[in-house]
């Protein structure tokens, strides 16, 4: 779909970036590079500073900028920066949640209540989205 955006210049570059694709085949455009659209944005999380963000695209690719919560950065490193994400959410107090394309959900920096609730829900349901707010508030959408 379409989006409207106001924010940091680094995010504008990511949102408007095109990638080059080498065309192959037996036509006269062979070998010519063409611009192609990136996969659609499926989630965007902002961090504490204006240039802190985490963008996920429909093909599982992602782009982060600025400072990420410590546990999130550790998770991405442990997963070898896999390109299989469905969403990333970042809260105002370094809470974070990640869902990958296999349906696995990871989280950190959350209150004991959220931690217990997530574990409970994941036993019988699928998490579609989680968002974090001020004073340990959260919104959890699940099946």
ABEGO torsion letter per residue (X at the ends): XBBBBBEBAAAAAAAABBBBBBBBEABAABGBBBBBBBBBBABBBBBABAABBBBBBAAGBBBBBEBBBAAAAAAAAAAGGBBABABBBBBAAGBBBBBBAAGBBBBBGBBAAAAAAAAAAAAABBBABBBBBBGGBBBBBBX
